[in-house]
Amino acid sequence: MITGLITLDIVAKINGINIDIRSVVRQYALDDEIEIEKLQLIAKNFDFKTRIKNLPLEDMEKYPPSCNYS
């Protein structure tokens, strides 16, 4: 399955937006994996604000997890 679309579907559900992954796959003629630019286009079509950001793993410490795992 297309992991980027699954992630987009999860984020959409959190925000109360319904995305039918199967119809998105048919509409955009997607195959196994999806390019980041195409995923960005799909997200914009569902009214998400998007941008591509390259983050080195070391910089991820600046962004705390949204869940408390303790």
DSSP file (Angstrom, degrees, kcal/mol; ACC not computed):
  #  RESIDUE AA STRUCTURE BP1 BP2  ACC     N-H-->O    O-->H-N    N-H-->O    O-->H-N    TCO  KAPPA ALPHA  PHI   PSI    X-CA   Y-CA   Z-CA
    1    1 A M              0   0    0      0, 0.0     2,-0.9     0, 0.0     3,-0.1   0.000 360.0 360.0 360.0 161.8    0.0    0.0    0.0
    2    2 A I     >  -     0   0    0      1,-0.2     4,-1.8    31,-0.1     3,-0.3  -0.698 360.0-163.6 -85.6 106.5    1.1    3.6   -0.5
    3    3 A T  H  > S+     0   0    0     -2,-0.9     4,-2.3     1,-0.2     5,-0.2   0.839  85.8  57.1 -64.5 -35.1    2.4    4.7    2.9
    4    4 A G  H  > S+     0   0    0      1,-0.2     4,-2.2     2,-0.2    -1,-0.2   0.897 108.2  47.3 -62.9 -39.4    2.3    8.4    2.1
    5    5 A L  H  > S+     0   0    0     -3,-0.3     4,-2.5     2,-0.2    -1,-0.2   0.862 109.5  53.4 -70.0 -35.4   -1.4    8.2    1.4
    6    6 A I  H  X S+     0   0    0     -4,-1.8     4,-2.1     2,-0.2    -2,-0.2   0.923 110.4  47.6 -64.2 -42.3   -2.0    6.2    4.5
    7    7 A T  H  X S+     0   0    0     -4,-2.3     4,-2.4     2,-0.2    -2,-0.2   0.915 111.6  50.0 -63.6 -42.8   -0.3    8.9    6.5
    8    8 A L  H  X S+     0   0    0     -4,-2.2     4,-2.5     1,-0.2    -2,-0.2   0.893 109.1  52.7 -61.5 -39.8   -2.3   11.6    4.7
    9    9 A D  H  X S+     0   0    0     -4,-2.5     4,-2.4     2,-0.2    -1,-0.2   0.895 109.0  49.3 -62.9 -40.8   -5.5    9.7    5.5
   10   10 A I  H  X S+     0   0    0     -4,-2.1     4,-2.1     2,-0.2    -2,-0.2   0.939 112.7  46.4 -64.3 -47.0   -4.6    9.6    9.2
   11   11 A V  H  X S+     0   0    0     -4,-2.4     4,-1.5     1,-0.2    -2,-0.2   0.890 112.3  51.9 -63.0 -38.8   -3.8   13.3    9.3
   12   12 A A  H  <>S+     0   0    0     -4,-2.5     5,-3.3     1,-0.2    -1,-0.2   0.915 108.2  50.5 -64.0 -42.9   -7.1   14.0    7.5
   13   13 A K  H ><5S+     0   0    0     -4,-2.4     3,-1.3     1,-0.2    -1,-0.2   0.893 107.3  53.9 -63.3 -38.6   -9.1   11.9    9.9
   14   14 A I  H 3<5S+     0   0    0     -4,-2.1    -1,-0.2     1,-0.3    -2,-0.2   0.868 112.6  45.3 -60.9 -35.0   -7.6   13.8   12.8
   15   15 A N  T 3<5S-     0   0    0     -4,-1.5    -1,-0.3    -5,-0.2    -2,-0.2   0.308 121.2-107.7 -92.7   8.2   -8.7   17.0   11.1
   16   16 A G  T < 5S+     0   0    0     -3,-1.3     2,-0.5     1,-0.2    -3,-0.2   0.759  74.8 134.5  75.5  25.3  -12.2   15.7   10.3
   17   17 A I      < -     0   0    0     -5,-3.3     2,-0.6    -6,-0.1    -1,-0.2  -0.922  48.7-139.8-110.3 131.8  -11.6   15.3    6.6
   18   18 A N        +     0   0    0     -2,-0.5     2,-0.5    -3,-0.1    -9,-0.0  -0.806  22.1 179.9 -94.4 121.3  -12.7   12.2    4.8
   19   19 A I        -     0   0    0     -2,-0.6     2,-0.9   -10,-0.2     3,-0.1  -0.984  19.8-150.5-121.1 125.7  -10.3   10.8    2.2
   20   20 A D     >  -     0   0    0     -2,-0.5     4,-1.9     1,-0.2     3,-0.3  -0.841   9.3-163.6 -94.0 105.5  -11.1    7.7    0.2
   21   21 A I  H  > S+     0   0    0     -2,-0.9     4,-2.6     1,-0.2     5,-0.2   0.878  85.2  55.6 -59.6 -41.0   -7.7    6.2   -0.6
   22   22 A R  H  > S+     0   0    0      1,-0.2     4,-1.9     2,-0.2    -1,-0.2   0.897 108.9  46.5 -62.2 -39.8   -9.0    3.9   -3.3
   23   23 A S  H  > S+     0   0    0     -3,-0.3     4,-2.8     2,-0.2    -1,-0.2   0.861 111.2  52.4 -71.4 -32.8  -10.6    6.8   -5.2
   24   24 A V  H  X S+     0   0    0     -4,-1.9     4,-2.4     2,-0.2    -2,-0.2   0.912 108.2  51.6 -65.5 -41.8   -7.4    8.9   -4.8
   25   25 A V  H  <>S+     0   0    0     -4,-2.6     5,-2.0     1,-0.2     4,-0.5   0.915 115.1  42.4 -60.6 -43.3   -5.3    6.0   -6.2
   26   26 A R  H ><5S+     0   0    0     -4,-1.9     3,-0.6     3,-0.2    -2,-0.2   0.919 113.5  51.5 -68.8 -43.5   -7.7    5.7   -9.2
   27   27 A Q  H 3<5S+     0   0    0     -4,-2.8    -2,-0.2     1,-0.2    -1,-0.2   0.881 120.7  32.8 -63.3 -39.8   -7.9    9.5   -9.8
   28   28 A Y  T 3<5S-     0   0    0     -4,-2.4    -1,-0.2    -5,-0.2    -2,-0.2   0.337 104.4-124.9-101.3   6.5   -4.2   10.1   -9.8
   29   29 A A  T < 5 -     0   0    0     -3,-0.6    -3,-0.2    -4,-0.5     2,-0.2   0.931  45.7-179.7  50.3  55.2   -3.2    6.7  -11.4
   30   30 A L      < -     0   0    0     -5,-2.0    -1,-0.2    -6,-0.2     2,-0.1  -0.525  14.4-169.9 -87.7 152.0   -0.9    5.8   -8.6
   31   31 A D        -     0   0    0      2,-0.5    -1,-0.1    -2,-0.2   -29,-0.0  -0.231  53.6 -42.3-117.4-147.6    1.2    2.7   -8.3
   32   32 A D  S    S+     0   0    0     -2,-0.1     2,-0.3   -30,-0.1    -2,-0.1   0.908 120.6  17.2 -53.3 -60.7    3.3    1.2   -5.4
   33   33 A E  S    S-     0   0    0    -31,-0.1    -2,-0.5   -30,-0.1     2,-0.4  -0.797  73.0-137.8-116.4 160.8    5.0    4.3   -4.0
   34   34 A I        -     0   0    0     -2,-0.3     2,-0.1    -4,-0.1   -30,-0.1  -0.916  18.0-117.9-121.4 138.9    4.2    8.0   -4.5
   35   35 A E     >  -     0   0    0     -2,-0.4     4,-2.2     1,-0.1     3,-0.2  -0.436  26.6-121.0 -71.2 149.5    6.6   10.9   -5.2
   36   36 A I  H  > S+     0   0    0      1,-0.2     4,-2.2     2,-0.2     5,-0.1   0.850 112.2  55.5 -61.8 -35.0    6.6   13.6   -2.5
   37   37 A E  H  > S+     0   0    0      2,-0.2     4,-1.9     1,-0.2    -1,-0.2   0.892 108.5  46.9 -66.0 -38.8    5.6   16.2   -5.0
   38   38 A K  H  > S+     0   0    0     -3,-0.2     4,-2.4     2,-0.2    -2,-0.2   0.887 111.2  51.8 -70.1 -38.4    2.5   14.2   -6.1
   39   39 A L  H  X S+     0   0    0     -4,-2.2     4,-2.5     1,-0.2    -2,-0.2   0.891 108.9  51.7 -62.7 -38.6    1.6   13.6   -2.4
   40   40 A Q  H  X S+     0   0    0     -4,-2.2     4,-2.3     2,-0.2    -2,-0.2   0.908 109.0  50.0 -63.6 -42.2    1.9   17.4   -1.8
   41   41 A L  H  X S+     0   0    0     -4,-1.9     4,-1.9     2,-0.2    -2,-0.2   0.912 110.9  49.0 -61.9 -43.8   -0.5   18.0   -4.8
   42   42 A I  H  X S+     0   0    0     -4,-2.4     4,-0.8     1,-0.2    -2,-0.2   0.925 111.1  49.8 -62.2 -44.6   -3.0   15.5   -3.4
   43   43 A A  H ><>S+     0   0    0     -4,-2.5     5,-2.2     1,-0.2     3,-0.9   0.899 109.2  51.8 -62.5 -40.4   -2.9   17.1    0.0
   44   44 A K  H ><5S+     0   0    0     -4,-2.3     3,-1.8     1,-0.3    -1,-0.2   0.858 102.8  59.3 -64.3 -34.1   -3.4   20.6   -1.4
   45   45 A N  H 3<5S+     0   0    0     -4,-1.9    -1,-0.3     1,-0.3    -2,-0.2   0.713 103.8  51.8 -67.6 -18.6   -6.4   19.3   -3.3
   46   46 A F  T <<5S-     0   0    0     -3,-0.9    -1,-0.3    -4,-0.8    -2,-0.2   0.084 127.0-102.8-100.9  21.5   -7.9   18.5    0.1
   47   47 A D  T < 5S+     0   0    0     -3,-1.8     2,-0.3     1,-0.2    -3,-0.2   0.725  73.1 145.0  66.8  27.0   -7.2   22.0    1.3
   48   48 A F      < -     0   0    0     -5,-2.2     2,-0.6    -6,-0.1    -1,-0.2  -0.724  50.7-127.5 -87.6 145.2   -4.1   21.2    3.4
   49   49 A K        +     0   0    0     -2,-0.3     2,-0.3     2,-0.0    -5,-0.0  -0.836  41.3 178.2 -88.4 126.1   -1.3   23.7    3.5
   50   50 A T        +     0   0    0     -2,-0.6     2,-0.3   -10,-0.1   -10,-0.0  -0.907  21.6 169.4-132.2 156.1    1.9   21.9    2.6
   51   51 A R        -     0   0    0     -2,-0.3     2,-0.5     2,-0.0    -2,-0.0  -0.946  34.0-118.2-157.2 151.2    5.6   22.4    2.0
   52   52 A I        -     0   0    0     -2,-0.3     2,-0.4     2,-0.0    -2,-0.0  -0.796  34.0-177.9 -93.4 128.8    8.5   20.1    1.5
   53   53 A K        -     0   0    0     -2,-0.5     2,-0.7     2,-0.0    -2,-0.0  -0.988  20.5-145.5-133.6 123.3   11.1   20.4    4.2
   54   54 A N        -     0   0    0     -2,-0.4    -2,-0.0     2,-0.0     0, 0.0  -0.799  23.8-177.5 -88.5 117.9   14.4   18.5    4.4
   55   55 A L        -     0   0    0     -2,-0.7     2,-0.1     3,-0.0     5,-0.1  -0.963  20.8-137.9-120.1 119.3   15.2   17.8    8.0
   56   56 A P    >>  -     0   0    0      0, 0.0     3,-1.0     0, 0.0     4,-0.6  -0.415  29.6-113.6 -65.9 152.2   18.4   16.0    9.1
   57   57 A L  G >4 S+     0   0    0      1,-0.3     3,-1.0     2,-0.2     4,-0.3   0.837 115.7  60.1 -58.2 -34.1   17.9   13.5   11.9
   58   58 A E  G >4 S+     0   0    0      1,-0.2     3,-1.0     2,-0.2    -1,-0.3   0.844 100.8  55.2 -64.1 -32.6   19.8   15.6   14.3
   59   59 A D  G X4 S+     0   0    0     -3,-1.0     3,-1.5     1,-0.2     4,-0.3   0.620  86.2  81.1 -76.3 -12.3   17.4   18.5   13.9
   60   60 A M  G X< S+     0   0    0     -3,-1.0     3,-1.4    -4,-0.6    -1,-0.2   0.719  75.3  74.2 -67.6 -19.3   14.4   16.3   14.8
   61   61 A E  G <  S+     0   0    0     -3,-1.0    -1,-0.3    -4,-0.3    -2,-0.1   0.767  85.9  65.0 -63.9 -23.5   15.3   16.8   18.5
   62   62 A K  G <  S+     0   0    0     -3,-1.5    -1,-0.3     1,-0.2    -2,-0.2   0.739  93.9  66.8 -69.1 -22.0   13.9   20.4   18.2
   63   63 A Y  S <  S-     0   0    0     -3,-1.4    -1,-0.2    -4,-0.3     3,-0.1  -0.844  80.4-150.3-105.7 100.7   10.4   19.0   17.5
   64   64 A P        -     0   0    0      0, 0.0    -2,-0.1     0, 0.0    -3,-0.0  -0.316  30.9 -94.3 -67.0 152.2    9.0   17.2   20.5
   65   65 A P        -     0   0    0      0, 0.0     4,-0.0     0, 0.0     0, 0.0  -0.336  25.3-130.5 -63.9 149.2    6.6   14.3   19.9
   66   66 A S  S    S+     0   0    0     -3,-0.1     2,-0.3     2,-0.0     0, 0.0   0.603  89.5  63.4 -77.7 -10.2    3.0   15.3   20.0
   67   67 A C  S    S-     0   0    0      2,-0.0     2,-0.8     0, 0.0     0, 0.0  -0.831  82.0-127.0-113.2 152.4    2.2   12.4   22.4
   68   68 A N        -     0   0    0     -2,-0.3    -2,-0.0     1,-0.1     0, 0.0  -0.883  23.6-177.1 -98.5 112.2    3.5   11.9   25.9
   69   69 A Y              0   0    0     -2,-0.8    -1,-0.1     1,-0.2    -2,-0.0   0.344 360.0 360.0 -92.4   6.3    5.0    8.4   26.1
   70   70 A S              0   0    0      0, 0.0    -1,-0.2     0, 0.0    -2,-0.0   0.488 360.0 360.0 -85.7 360.0    5.9    8.4   29.8
